[in-house]
Amino acid sequence: MKLRMRIRKGREVKFISHLDMMRALERAMRRARLPLKFTEGFNPRPKMSFTPAMPVGITSDAEYVDVEFTKELALEEIYDSLNSTLPPGIALLKVGDAEGKLPLSSVNRALYTVVVGLGGASREALEEAIGKILSSTEIKMVKKSKGKEKEVNIASGIYGIKINTAENDRFTLKMELAAGQDASVTPFMVIDALREHVPSLNVLCVNKDELFVFDRGRKILPL
Amino acid sequence: MEIENILDEILPKVSKPTRYVGNELNSVKKDKNGIKVHIALAFPDVYEVGMSHLGLRILYHLLNEREDVYAERVFAPWVDMEDILRQKKIPLFSLESKTPLSEFDMIGFSLQYEMSYSNVVNMLELSGVPIFSSERKDDDPVVIAGGPCAYNPEPLAEIIDLFVIGEAEESILELVDLYIDWKECSAKRSEFLERATQIPGIYVPSLYRVTYNEDGTVREILPRKEGVPERVKKRFIEDLDSVYYPTKLIVPYTDIVHDRAVLEIFRGCTRGCRFCQAGMIYRPVREKSAEKLADIAREMIDATGYEEISLASLSTSDYSDLKRLVEILTAEFKDRRVGLSLPSLRIDSFTLDLARRIMEIKKSGLTFAPEAGTQRLRDVINKGVTEEDLLNSVRGAFEAGWNSVKLYFMIGLPTETYEDLEGIVDLAHEVVDVYREVKGKSKGLRVTVSTSTFVPKPFTPFQWEAQITLEEINERQKFLKKKLKNPHIIYNWHDGRLSFLEAVFSRGDRRLNLVLKKAREKGCRFDGWSDMFAFSKWMEAFSEAGLDPGFYANRPRPEGEFFPWEVIDPGIDRHFLLRELKKAKMAQPTPDCRFDRCHGCGIIKIKGGIRCEVKNED
């Protein structure tokens, strides 16, 4: 059976890498004695596929993984046994049949909650900076990957930024950003762009709330 | 909580932040108020190296089994993290509760490698704990150390308060009991240290006086007080089947060096390789039963979910029930896709059958350690392996589908000539030829030849021998580099300067404590990491301390010289070691006493262990 799981990556594990997360999940499944299906060949790997990697330092309620089992099991049973073997900070939020669903590779957007400190700047300054970013057609960022630096334009990958709540100097923002295989904008890039206008801005925490496919005006959740 | 909050801010700025987070599965969290002894198990290298070490894991879980003890881990922060700690004046803290090290009752260092000593000093410095034992106050932590390097404690004797010699599963608990007793009725650390000498296997260097001869050699090391033992006997566990072994191992998130379930199958080795310290100090041989091991393996995989089990010992193929053990484990874990790896296999007893069995699950690399290039030199070092053995095993491996092998050698072994180096070259090329014979071509083959430089170690027959000079190390490596030019052969060598320093500290004396302090002041740390190693700073430290490193590394010792490490008694007779040295010089092998007669190494006087007591002595 092919299953889709929605996983939480909590504060305790927010610094672990994508690869670490995959390994942790595989080991938890072995502890739970779940009947993982393996690839054939020289170096068998469990049949698991994940949504794209995100930068470390972010907590998430929307990590998805597809996994294949060799036997049919009740969903509640999988939910209970895996949750009892997952390490602190990682939790299975939901599990369902993956058949007939959109492939995980088609996700293209994510919604984030970003808590920032203004560092003394005013609400107006923040609002103005957000306005500027949303209206720009070109925001150049230097992206580092595998030691190489590349200049990218992130403007087309920013779909929305709004102030959700505010408490003294602490502001909670919601950001809707590109998060797919082709284009991806991280909240840290947007913060860097905001800092161009509000230099005192600092990030307190970032959480990925939702990951979805945006298709012709519709949001489709993977599960 | 304080440090925890600062971490959120600094961790995004360092490489591999997971090193400092903790929270792994099976790591232990306790309420600090509910305990009597708080111990920091300190490993003087990065997380990935320290977490790969079995001893640390055993002690961690063993200590935490006790409700009145909380053992936490701490590793050497990598240089980027160290910079931030120093800059922000954050003291070195434990991984579990993020408690500053200076607040612990004890800090216990694991000494696996001489070149980690600068990290020991650096970690104390980062903790704000005085570097020298004599400068510590009553409320400072007691700094203890153990591990193989503790068999020559003298280079750290002014830094470490107390050494735990030998296998620590019993003595560490006795020490904890003493600490609780002492804390209830006294606050003077000197009293604790003095009482600790009554526990067998505990060496408190401040209670011993060292005197020197005019030529700079040590005359004697004697207790300063009555009742303090003249020589400290190593501790060892008599019955491995009943000793504590952890199964709920911590499962790290980040990829560590040895990230698998480790199954310790036995301790000790009677092969008697003359360069090998482990083969001498860990005697007698003691095995765990195959049944017990299968139980442990099952519990371990259930508790960790690891995808690989690795058998650990000094020489896997000497385990007397290996075939059955491998059968049990492969049958048990095949369906759960848990692989098995057998490191430290001896090439003479490596069987094709075993190799095939392991292959059924997973392929792992094959490593052979002939150690020397000619039969003559292998007889000198008593490595009972022939060229035929090696080539047969390699052939078997190639036939079974492997196409890459690693060959380990040492250069600079006593009596080595360029003929012996030629032997290394020939052997490597013969392995290539065997592959060609088996496969009809050499495409896809990779033979990795690695050489390290021989370091004479305490309590081995070669403890009297000189290391070859640095110039000579370089010459011999250059020779091999030139001769090992073949598209299928990769040659790796160890930095000779590192082996030189290792030789200094492995047979060093108490005067080296000052060198360590000076080297640390000059910024030395992570010496084992080639990009951090600053040889010239070490040389400056020696010259400022007025000491010649060559005195320790390159000086042959006369038979009668007293050695600084002889304050420790590993249970092996000096006469035996000397006899072995003489046989080495005549290239005379000494067969394994498990299959031959007793050679009188002295361990027979110790209770427990297997085999040799039923045979006649030499």
Interface residues (C-beta under 8 A of the other chain):
Chain A: E12 V13 F15 I16 S17 L19 D20 M21 R23 A24 E26 R27 A28 M29 R30 R31 R33 L36 F38 F42 N43 P44 P46 V56 G57 T85 P87 P88 G89 C205
Chain B: D8 L11 P12 P17 T18 V21 N23 E24 L25 V251 Y253 T254 D255 I301 D302 A303 T304 G305 Y306 E307 R336 R337 V338 K362 K363
